[in-house]
Amino acid sequence: MNKTKKWLVLGLGLSMVLSAGLVGCGKSSTQATAQQATKKKTLIVATSGTLYPTSFHDPKSKKLTGFDVEVVKAVAKGLHKKVEFKELGVDGQLTAVKTGKADIAANDYGLSPARKKDFALSTVYKHSFSSLVVRDKNDSGIHSWADIKGKKAAGEAGTNYQRLAQQLGAKLVNYDNVSNDVYMRDVKNGKTDFIMNDYYLQKLALAATPHSQLHIAKGLYFTTSDDGSGVGMLMKKDNTALRKQIDKEVQVLLKNGTIKKLAVKYYGADVTQQPKVHISKNFKIKSQYNGQTS
């Protein structure tokens, strides 16, 4: 694999845990833990480390970097805190935040109504839309949304993209936090038929692999009920104090242009603004689905 491909991918030290019951002057353990998170000198951040260009390892330095990673670092700097990243799959990231093993999850997360029920959500700092990567040969047989039925969808188990693919009648081929070259190779060789993901991520992946024999399907740009509100960070539901701190810094970084600069650096576009493209469809994703594996 060449160095460029190593950049591509699609698709926790412990926080203090207090005992159950009441702590201090009538405060519950969850309230006390939430307050403690705002006083910590180090933020524990769950991310994938495999999602180019939002969270990946630089092929030269081997250091973790990317759009979300650098936004988190900038936020932490403003809060005078250090950052410790823990690399996990999507399910692992969400579980880590829920259980208090991570303070934040940052990995191109859509701030959906469904997630609002389970997490505290930061201010949005990225806007995008989604697309399908298909084979050059006959568009993998996908020329309309109805054509997805019976096709094989490549993605990570538990993601909204796989939920939607199944809703549309696709057969799921699930992967566990693998690099993008694996996804693209399998579409090319026919093991799978398409990849649903963020448009900017897919565009960058294809640009870096000009002989992939794949392309983004025309006329099939879409948003969902879970990603249409934009992208941001996730925190524990009751951690409102930390969310307020994070929001204040994100708003400063949006206003002074720091996040815009990071967006152009990693995406080649100002993703802090709403994209001006024709969206073919907005899908409502069901809350549950039956996972399938390859």
Secondary structure, DSSP 8 states (H G I E B T S, - for coil): --HHHHT------------SSEETTTEEHHHHHHHHHHH-SEEEEEE-S-BTTTBEE-TTT--EESHHHHHHHHHHHHTT-EEEEEE--HHHHHHHHHTTS-SEEEEEEE--HHHHHHEEE----B---EEEEEETGGGGG-SSGGGGTT-EEEEETT-HHHHHHHHTT-EEEEESS--HHHHHHHHHTTS--EEEEEHHHHHHHHHH-TTSSEEE-TT--EEETTTTT-EEEEEETT-HHHHHHHHHHHHHHHHTTHHHHHHHHHHSS-TTS---S---EEE---S-------
